[in-house]
Amino acid sequence: MRYEIRIDGHMSTTLAAAFPELDHVVMSGQTVLFGPVVDEAQLYGLLERCQSLGLRVVEMRQVPE
């Protein structure tokens, strides 16, 4: 499964490095993290990491392969 997680604001390179398993792009005032997620445990782990870093998740969705 591939997921896209939209974060409010621009993440620094250092902060984006906290998500080595995902690619990222900055656009329209948001940072979009995207890539493969193997299961729900990994997905919840990514969301927990966002929360612990103080990131505001605007949207999360599964995208076609």
PLY file of the C-alpha trace (Angstrom):
ply
format ascii 1.0
element vertex 65
property float x
property float y
property float z
element edge 64
property int vertex1
property int vertex2
end_header
0.00 0.00 0.00
1.16 3.52 -0.72
0.19 6.43 1.47
0.39 10.19 1.32
0.57 12.22 4.52
0.15 15.99 4.22
1.82 18.08 6.91
0.99 21.76 7.51
4.00 23.94 6.68
7.45 23.35 5.28
9.53 20.67 6.98
13.26 21.28 7.19
15.65 18.76 5.70
16.62 17.72 9.23
12.99 17.11 10.19
12.26 15.23 6.96
15.21 12.95 7.81
13.09 11.63 10.69
11.09 9.79 8.00
13.79 7.93 6.04
11.30 5.38 4.70
9.27 8.08 2.91
9.99 10.60 0.18
8.80 14.16 0.57
7.97 17.23 -1.48
7.01 20.75 -0.40
4.09 22.39 -2.20
1.40 24.98 -1.50
2.49 25.59 2.09
2.48 21.90 2.96
4.97 19.06 3.06
3.77 15.83 1.48
5.33 12.63 2.78
4.69 9.64 0.50
5.73 6.08 0.00
5.00 2.45 0.76
3.51 1.44 4.12
3.52 -2.28 4.80
0.80 -2.51 7.46
-1.35 -0.64 9.97
1.35 -0.86 12.65
3.77 1.07 10.44
1.07 3.59 9.55
0.23 4.25 13.21
3.95 4.50 13.93
4.33 7.20 11.29
1.40 9.15 12.71
2.80 8.80 16.23
6.16 10.10 14.99
4.38 13.12 13.47
2.66 13.80 16.76
5.83 13.45 18.82
7.60 15.94 16.53
4.74 18.44 16.87
3.69 18.18 13.23
0.10 18.96 12.25
-1.26 16.29 9.90
-3.71 17.92 7.50
-4.60 14.81 5.50
-3.65 11.18 5.20
-4.80 8.91 2.41
-4.04 5.72 0.59
-3.03 6.33 -3.01
-2.96 3.95 -5.99
0.21 1.94 -6.57
0 1
1 2
2 3
3 4
4 5
5 6
6 7
7 8
8 9
9 10
10 11
11 12
12 13
13 14
14 15
15 16
16 17
17 18
18 19
19 20
20 21
21 22
22 23
23 24
24 25
25 26
26 27
27 28
28 29
29 30
30 31
31 32
32 33
33 34
34 35
35 36
36 37
37 38
38 39
39 40
40 41
41 42
42 43
43 44
44 45
45 46
46 47
47 48
48 49
49 50
50 51
51 52
52 53
53 54
54 55
55 56
56 57
57 58
58 59
59 60
60 61
61 62
62 63
63 64
